[in-house]
Amino acid sequence: MTVKKRRMARTLRIGDVTVGGGAPVVVQSMTKTDTRDVAATVRQIRTLEDCGCEIVRIAVPDKEAAEALSSIKRGVHIPIIADIHFDHRLAIAAVGAGVDGLRINPGNISQKKHIAAIVRAAKPRGIPIRIGVNAGSLPKSADGGASLPERMVEAALQQIRLLESMDFDLIKVSLKAFDVPSTIEAYQFMARKTLYPLHLGITEAGLPRAGIIRSAVGIGVLLHQGIGDTIRVSLTGDPEEEVVAAYEILKSLNLRERGPTLLSCPTCGRCEVDLVSLAKAVEDRLSTIDRSIKVAVMGCVVNGPGEARSADVGIACGKGRGAIFRKGEVVRTVEEKDFLEVLMEEVVKI
Amino acid sequence: MTVKKRRMARTLRIGDVTVGGGAPVVVQSMTKTDTRDVAATVRQIRTLEDCGCEIVRIAVPDKEAAEALSSIKRGVHIPIIADIHFDHRLAIAAVGAGVDGLRINPGNISQKKHIAAIVRAAKPRGIPIRIGVNAGSLPKSADGGASLPERMVEAALQQIRLLESMDFDLIKVSLKAFDVPSTIEAYQFMARKTLYPLHLGITEAGLPRAGIIRSAVGIGVLLHQGIGDTIRVSLTGDPEEEVVAAYEILKSLNLRERGPTLLSCPTCGRCEVDLVSLAKAVEDRLSTIDRSIKVAVMGCVVNGPGEARSADVGIACGKGRGAIFRKGEVVRTVEEKDFLEVLMEEVVKI
């Protein structure tokens, strides 16, 4: 079972990645290195590629950063998006450097002549533009909206109209706020008002623990409603954590597969083995496996056999002994000292 | 802004805690100690109380565990719920030991005479019973349901009818599965079919990282729809982590307040200070503060001033200097070495 029917957005190509039109939800992140440091930025993007990042965004605060983009582009495999604020000339320079997409912020680039100059650069090359609205930098022109979600949507719609008036429609939209219900409402409005693909995110979500939870709730609610074509989890921390969290959100709704899934019980006073250590050891060993496989580590007879049976491979532990399941059948009964090895043997067989 | 109108469930009292009827969503956890070890179990519950846990569930696997409950009850302040499987006599013993609630599993206690015996013990004392359905232990009698959510709901409805036929209505219901969309659908069905309070959770969600995300998505989607009166995040790990995660989920939807909220930017190539270290240091210092206060730690001028202004206290950093905001106004400009101390001074003033 997965989410309800997905909203059918228009299709965009960012480099060789398809966003929208029913394509799998794309995972993005953003570099945190100094963009002018080409080696460090390329290194970070390659690490992100290894984690499954499919598009990466790079801040372009000045001309030197824009110039670094072409070298960065040559060193990486995934499409890159230039993140532009304040100065439209940096967007034009980024397009010249060969980026695959642009993000501009209506809160700080909104003059018609500036947008027109960006479109003149992007359109002939088929470079999509994300209209990236942030609650922290809304344009004055959107003040008419009564609520924060309305002001965010209004800011995006003003820029959509401007781009459309220039016959440009390679558009993606994001509407990010820290407040999760406001963000959800903004995207819901926007999903009804346009067919453009939506990039989801909760902004300034904080350090990993709280930031992951805010992002999972906000992005999760929208994805479950069929809204969202690409996601970025914003965390004050390593960008790899953003990618790992993004996949976990998508996996939880059965929207993407990536690597093994560990199902393990929380343990309770009924558990007679050291299940936490076993689960951690299994997770460790599974981290070297790429296949989407479901492994269950269960501590007692209440849900143990049922859940172990439903996984590809599972163990239901009792006192000192455990039953190993493969594809729904008990294949072996083992002693506690052999739990990990025998379970992993069965995983490898699959 | 918060979630849409909450489903108005009937009101239950678990000890001195109200569940349902529009009361704040209650946070639960479960002990992981050996229940027969009274000292360890009391110690764990007291730690949970310190984290804000409002109800705690305790496994009662045997007679000795049931007998330990009265001593445990005397050592703690929050209501305790006995988790009963297989043997209805343990439920009766737990009621005798003074527990505030029972959880029974229709997958392993379903005979009418056994349920009747439990009701005879619980009813005169006003002890509520949770019908706790788990996908891993569904009763055969629910096999008629076409889908997993339908089978889970059917299992609960059968037991609801049985309890109602005995004129017992102090009922709570949970419908937990590992599959998040199935769990959501089961609760949605149930929310339409009954007025009883719902206890939300994703079961066997795994180790903290993945388990927290699965729980945040599943519980978050339901809470956002107004469904859910009490929640438990199930993690293979320390129960305190479950409580902390539960509050973060509730805070993200503005359903509960608990302690400070840190809003911090993910940093990017535009950031010219060590924002991650600053954010971590601020989080550390905030952990000693109980008040619900919103603190923003922002790395640049794009969203920095906007977000810092919207928080109770905030800092928007630039190169080597930062502007400190209090209640929307810049109160000071400080050098990087003073960021933490000055920010915390302003926090303390509030």
Chai-1 contact restraints between the chains, C-beta under 6 A:
chainA,res_idxA,chainB,res_idxB,connection_type,confidence,min_distance_angstrom,max_distance_angstrom,comment,restraint_id
A,M1,B,P181,contact,1.0,0.0,6.0,A-B,restraint_1
A,M1,B,S182,contact,1.0,0.0,6.0,A-B,restraint_2
A,T2,B,P181,contact,1.0,0.0,6.0,A-B,restraint_3
A,M30,B,C268,contact,1.0,0.0,6.0,A-B,restraint_4
A,T31,B,G269,contact,1.0,0.0,6.0,A-B,restraint_5
A,K32,B,T267,contact,1.0,0.0,6.0,A-B,restraint_6
A,K32,B,C268,contact,1.0,0.0,6.0,A-B,restraint_7
A,D34,B,G269,contact,1.0,0.0,6.0,A-B,restraint_8
A,T35,B,G269,contact,1.0,0.0,6.0,A-B,restraint_9
A,A59,B,C268,contact,1.0,0.0,6.0,A-B,restraint_10
A,A59,B,G269,contact,1.0,0.0,6.0,A-B,restraint_11
A,A59,B,R270,contact,1.0,0.0,6.0,A-B,restraint_12
A,P61,B,R270,contact,1.0,0.0,6.0,A-B,restraint_13
A,H85,B,V302,contact,1.0,0.0,6.0,A-B,restraint_14
A,N134,B,N303,contact,1.0,0.0,6.0,A-B,restraint_15
A,G136,B,N303,contact,1.0,0.0,6.0,A-B,restraint_16
A,G136,B,G306,contact,1.0,0.0,6.0,A-B,restraint_17
A,G136,B,E307,contact,1.0,0.0,6.0,A-B,restraint_18
A,S137,B,V302,contact,1.0,0.0,6.0,A-B,restraint_19
A,S137,B,N303,contact,1.0,0.0,6.0,A-B,restraint_20
A,S137,B,G306,contact,1.0,0.0,6.0,A-B,restraint_21
A,F178,B,L263,contact,1.0,0.0,6.0,A-B,restraint_22
A,V180,B,S252,contact,1.0,0.0,6.0,A-B,restraint_23
A,V180,B,L253,contact,1.0,0.0,6.0,A-B,restraint_24
A,P181,B,M1,contact,1.0,0.0,6.0,A-B,restraint_25
A,P181,B,T2,contact,1.0,0.0,6.0,A-B,restraint_26
A,S182,B,M1,contact,1.0,0.0,6.0,A-B,restraint_27
A,E204,B,L263,contact,1.0,0.0,6.0,A-B,restraint_28
A,E204,B,C265,contact,1.0,0.0,6.0,A-B,restraint_29
A,E204,B,E307,contact,1.0,0.0,6.0,A-B,restraint_30
A,G206,B,L262,contact,1.0,0.0,6.0,A-B,restraint_31
A,G206,B,S264,contact,1.0,0.0,6.0,A-B,restraint_32
A,L207,B,A279,contact,1.0,0.0,6.0,A-B,restraint_33
A,L207,B,E283,contact,1.0,0.0,6.0,A-B,restraint_34
A,A210,B,E248,contact,1.0,0.0,6.0,A-B,restraint_35
A,I213,B,A216,contact,1.0,0.0,6.0,A-B,restraint_36
A,I213,B,E248,contact,1.0,0.0,6.0,A-B,restraint_37
A,I213,B,I249,contact,1.0,0.0,6.0,A-B,restraint_38
A,I213,B,S252,contact,1.0,0.0,6.0,A-B,restraint_39
A,R214,B,S252,contact,1.0,0.0,6.0,A-B,restraint_40
A,A216,B,I213,contact,1.0,0.0,6.0,A-B,restraint_41
A,A216,B,A216,contact,1.0,0.0,6.0,A-B,restraint_42
A,A216,B,V217,contact,1.0,0.0,6.0,A-B,restraint_43
A,V217,B,A216,contact,1.0,0.0,6.0,A-B,restraint_44
A,V217,B,G220,contact,1.0,0.0,6.0,A-B,restraint_45
A,V217,B,S252,contact,1.0,0.0,6.0,A-B,restraint_46
A,G220,B,V217,contact,1.0,0.0,6.0,A-B,restraint_47
A,G220,B,G220,contact,1.0,0.0,6.0,A-B,restraint_48
A,G220,B,V221,contact,1.0,0.0,6.0,A-B,restraint_49
A,V221,B,G220,contact,1.0,0.0,6.0,A-B,restraint_50
A,V221,B,V221,contact,1.0,0.0,6.0,A-B,restraint_51
A,V221,B,H224,contact,1.0,0.0,6.0,A-B,restraint_52
A,H224,B,V221,contact,1.0,0.0,6.0,A-B,restraint_53
A,S234,B,P266,contact,1.0,0.0,6.0,A-B,restraint_54
A,L235,B,P266,contact,1.0,0.0,6.0,A-B,restraint_55
A,T236,B,S264,contact,1.0,0.0,6.0,A-B,restraint_56
A,T236,B,P266,contact,1.0,0.0,6.0,A-B,restraint_57
A,T236,B,V276,contact,1.0,0.0,6.0,A-B,restraint_58
A,T236,B,A279,contact,1.0,0.0,6.0,A-B,restraint_59
A,E248,B,A210,contact,1.0,0.0,6.0,A-B,restraint_60
A,E248,B,I213,contact,1.0,0.0,6.0,A-B,restraint_61
A,I249,B,I213,contact,1.0,0.0,6.0,A-B,restraint_62
A,S252,B,V180,contact,1.0,0.0,6.0,A-B,restraint_63
A,S252,B,I213,contact,1.0,0.0,6.0,A-B,restraint_64
A,S252,B,R214,contact,1.0,0.0,6.0,A-B,restraint_65
A,S252,B,V217,contact,1.0,0.0,6.0,A-B,restraint_66
A,L262,B,G206,contact,1.0,0.0,6.0,A-B,restraint_67
A,L263,B,F178,contact,1.0,0.0,6.0,A-B,restraint_68
A,L263,B,E204,contact,1.0,0.0,6.0,A-B,restraint_69
A,S264,B,G206,contact,1.0,0.0,6.0,A-B,restraint_70
A,S264,B,T236,contact,1.0,0.0,6.0,A-B,restraint_71
A,C265,B,E204,contact,1.0,0.0,6.0,A-B,restraint_72
A,P266,B,S234,contact,1.0,0.0,6.0,A-B,restraint_73
A,P266,B,L235,contact,1.0,0.0,6.0,A-B,restraint_74
A,P266,B,T236,contact,1.0,0.0,6.0,A-B,restraint_75
A,T267,B,K32,contact,1.0,0.0,6.0,A-B,restraint_76
A,C268,B,M30,contact,1.0,0.0,6.0,A-B,restraint_77
A,C268,B,K32,contact,1.0,0.0,6.0,A-B,restraint_78
A,C268,B,A59,contact,1.0,0.0,6.0,A-B,restraint_79
A,G269,B,T31,contact,1.0,0.0,6.0,A-B,restraint_80
A,G269,B,D34,contact,1.0,0.0,6.0,A-B,restraint_81
A,G269,B,T35,contact,1.0,0.0,6.0,A-B,restraint_82
A,G269,B,A59,contact,1.0,0.0,6.0,A-B,restraint_83
A,R270,B,A59,contact,1.0,0.0,6.0,A-B,restraint_84
A,R270,B,P61,contact,1.0,0.0,6.0,A-B,restraint_85
A,V276,B,T236,contact,1.0,0.0,6.0,A-B,restraint_86
A,A279,B,L207,contact,1.0,0.0,6.0,A-B,restraint_87
A,A279,B,T236,contact,1.0,0.0,6.0,A-B,restraint_88
A,E283,B,L207,contact,1.0,0.0,6.0,A-B,restraint_89
A,V302,B,H85,contact,1.0,0.0,6.0,A-B,restraint_90
A,V302,B,S137,contact,1.0,0.0,6.0,A-B,restraint_91
A,N303,B,N134,contact,1.0,0.0,6.0,A-B,restraint_92
A,N303,B,G136,contact,1.0,0.0,6.0,A-B,restraint_93
A,N303,B,S137,contact,1.0,0.0,6.0,A-B,restraint_94
A,G306,B,G136,contact,1.0,0.0,6.0,A-B,restraint_95
A,G306,B,S137,contact,1.0,0.0,6.0,A-B,restraint_96
A,E307,B,G136,contact,1.0,0.0,6.0,A-B,restraint_97
A,E307,B,E204,contact,1.0,0.0,6.0,A-B,restraint_98
